[in-house]
Amino acid sequence: MKRYRIREALVLCLVAGMTMSLWAKTQWTRITPQKYNKKVTLRISEKNRTYFELRKDSEIELHLSGPTKLRVISRVRIPSSKDEQRYSYMLRRDDGEWIKYSQRDDVATHVHLKQNDSEKISNSKERIFEIPAGTHTYVFRLPKKSSRRAFLRFHLRKGDMGAPIKTVAITPQDSSESVELIVGEEITTYYRLLKDNSVNLTLIGPASLKILARLEYNSTMRGQQNFRLQVFEDDSIKSTYSLSSKKSDVCRYREPLGLVPSKAEKLLLDIPAGEHAYQFVLPENHRTILIKFLLPKKDLAGEP
């Protein structure tokens, strides 16, 4: 059985709340989330600025490579009867715990929604987060009982965007079959996950495992489709991912099968210290998906 060891632990400390003055000389580059529900334009001192809206039951997702720094600027809609508003947003890195950030801000007289200048918008609140080495997924949402509309804007530190990390494809110990796909002009191997089989890996952490998941479209499937992937760690459920994707325009099967692969949905799985057995299954029996596993090359020591 193959096992993989990671030489260096990935930094797991999330640092937030540094002040604006500390980073006054730092240059930043605005970034767009990989997933979001809606973007809005705020008119700030006669200049248009793009923010991403958080509402109840919506999320914003960023895929980032570190080490670098992420700046999050937040604002909130304030009811017409109030001059200030307390609000919160939740943040989760990879499969870690949700962390709550709260603040109270008053009305910004120089800020308006471009589509509706009668809406009251708060002054901004800024937080700086340290992004550790490796590839990571950051997800933002509102607290479950919140009905506030929050607006977020994101920047990465310019000149330190996080260089692309070379990765190595990992071969599962057990899978039903391998499938060769052509992505662009490159041939790559995925592993098919069916209703009655699992794909299994044994890994030695700490590590950050990147997972690419593609839904297989048959002739009856149209438009955006939802699917789920469940992960067991040492026989206990670690995560259940609810995913959504569309047919890929750049990916096809090397051997025509009458199917169309979806765009790749990217996941990151934290592997704790020590040796662990992972099992990937489909909690729904009417789908088939293709999955691929990648580990950072610089941290891969091979078989112990």
N, C-alpha and C positions, 0 to 999 in steps of 0.2 A: 504493500500500500504506500502510495506517495504521500509525503508530508512536506510542508513548507514552513521554514522558520524565518522570522523577521529579525534583523540584527538590532535595529534601534526602535525604541518605542516612539510612537507619534505623540507629540505634546497634546495633552487633553485639557489644558487650562483655558477657559474663556474669560477674557478680561474686557470689561466694559466701563463706560461712564467717564472717560477722560475728557477734560474740558477743551473748549474751542481754542483758547489762548495757547495751550500747549502745542497745538498743531497749526498755528497761524501761518507758518512758513512752508507747510507741506503742500505739495501739489496733488490734486486728485483728478481722476478720470471717471466720468459718469458711466454706469453700467446698467444694462437692462436685464431683469430677471429672466430665467429660462421658463418659468411658469408664473402666470398671474391672471387675475380675472378681468381687470379693467385698468386702463391708465387714464388719468385726467390731466388737464392743463390748468395750472394755477397762474394767475396774473400777479406777479410780485414786483412792485415798484416799476410798473410799465414793461416788465419783461416776462415772457412766457417760460414756465418751468414745468417739466413733465414729472408727475408723481404717479405712484401705483396704489390703487385703492384697496384697502382691507375692509371687508364687510363680514357679517356673520356668515359662517359656513364657507368662507373663501380662504385661500392660502396664497402666499407668495413664496417662490422657491428659487434659490440661487445656487449655482454650482461653481465652486471656487477652488483655486489651487494656491496653496501657501508655500512658504510664509509670506504674508502680506498683511495689510490692514484694511478693514471695511468700515466705511463711515455711513451711518444710517441717520437720515434727517426725517423727522416725523412731525406731522401736524394733525389736527383733528377738526371736524366740523363742530361748531358750537351752536346750540339751539338759539333761536332769535330772542328768547326770554332771558338769556344768560350772557355774562361778560367774561366768563372763564369756564374751563371744563377740565375735569380730571379724566384721564383715560389710560389704558394699558395696552400693550401688545405682548404676545408670547413668541419666544424664539427657541428653536431646537436645532442643535447641530448633529447631523447624521442620525443615529438612533439613540441619542442621549435624552436626558430629561428636558421637559419644557421649562424655560426660565421666564419669569414675568418681569416686565419693565413698566413702571408706572410714573406718571408725571402729571402736573397740573399747569396749564398755560392759559393766558388771557387772549383776548381778541387782537388780531393783527389788523390794524386799520389799512395797511398798504397791500393786503393780500385778498384776492377774490378768486372764485371759480370763474374761469373764462366763459363758461356756458351760462352762469347765473351769478351776477355780481352782488345779489342780495344775500347770498349765503355767507354766514360768518365763519371765518377760518382762523385757527389759533396761530400764535407765533410758533416758530420751529423749536424743536428739541433735538440736539445732536448727541449721538453716542458713537464711540470708536471701539471696534472689536478687533482683537488680535486673531488672525487666521493662522493656525499652526501648519507645519509642513504636511504635505500630502494633498489629496483631493477630498473635498468635503461638500456636503449638501446642507445649506442653511434654509430653514423653513420658518416663515412668519405667519402668525394668525392672531385673531382676537381671542380674549378669554371667552369661554363657552357662553356665559350669560351676558356678554356685552352686546349692545345694539348700536354702538358708536361707529361712525365711518371715519377711519383713520387713513392718512395718506403718507406713504413712505417714498423716499428717494435714496439711491444708493451710489456710492463712489468707492473706487479702489485707489490706493496710493499709487500715483503715477511713477513709472520707472521701477515698480516692484509689483507687477501684476501677477507674479507667480509663473515662473517659466514652466512650459509643458513638461510633465513628468513622464519619463519613459516607463512603460509597463510591460509585464510579461503575462502572456495568456496561460491560465492554469487549466490542466486537464482533470476532469472529475474522476473519482475512483469508480463510480457507477453511474451509468446513464443509458437510456434506451438506444440512442443512436446519435451520431454526429451528422451535422448538416453543413455543407459548404455554401456560403453566400458570397456574392460578388458585391462589394460596397465601393462605388466609384469604379476604380480599376484594380482593386485589391481583392484577393480571395481570403476569406476569414472563416474560421470554424465556430459554429454554435452547437448547442446540445438541445435536443427536443425534449420537452416536458409534456407528458400526457396525463390523462386522468388516473391511470392505473400504474404509474411509475414515479420514481423520484430521481433527482440528481444529487449525488453525495460528494462531499469534500471533507478532508481532514486537514486542519490548519493549525499552525502554532503561532500564537500572537505574543505581544500585541501587534495588530496590523489593521489596515483599512482596505477591505476587499471591494473592488469596483465590480458592479454587476450590470450587464447590458441585457435588457429583456425586450424581445420582439414578439408581438402577437402574430399568429398566422391567419391571414384572411382567406376564406374560401369564397366560392362564387355567390353565396347568399348574403355575405356581409358587406355593408355599405357605411360610408362615413366614419365618424369617430366611434371607437368601441372601447368599452371599459373591461378591465380584467384584473385579476388579483394573483399575487404570488406570496406564498407563505414559507417562512424559514424556521426550521427547528435547530436549536443549538443544544447538543447533548440530550436529545429526546424531549426537550421542552420548547414550546413556541417562543421564539425570539421576536419576530416581527411578521405582520401581515401587511403587505403593500397593496394599496388600491391604486391602479394605474389606468391611464387613458391614452390612446394613441390613434394615429391615422396611418393609411398606407404610405409606404416609403416611395419616394420618386427616384431614389439613387441606389436602392438595394434590390437584388434579385437572386434567385436560386441559380447555382451553377448548373444543376440538372433540373430542367423544367418539371414542375410538379403540379401545375394547375392551381398553385397557391401564390399569394403575394405577402411578403413580410411587411410588418409595420415599421414605422420609425423606431429607433432604439430609445427605450426609456432607461435612464441612468440612475442607479441606486448605489449607495455606499453603506457597507456593513462593517461595524466596528468589531474586531476580533479581540477579546480580552487576552491577558497573559495566560500562557499555558496551551496545552493541546486540546482542541475541541473538534467535535464531529458535527457537520452541518448537513441538513437534509432540506432540499428545495422541492416543494410540492404545489399542486394546483388545488385550492379549496373548492373550485368549481369544475364540474366534469364535462362541460360543453365547449371548452377551449383547448387549444394547444399553443404553446409558446416556445420560443427559442431563447436560450440564455447563454451568456459568455461571461467568463470570470477573468479579472485582471488584478495583478499585484504590482506595486512599484518595483521597478527593476533594481534600483539602488539599494533597496532594503532586503532583497531576496538572497538568502544564503544557500538555498537548495535543500536537499534532504539532510536531516541531522545525522 
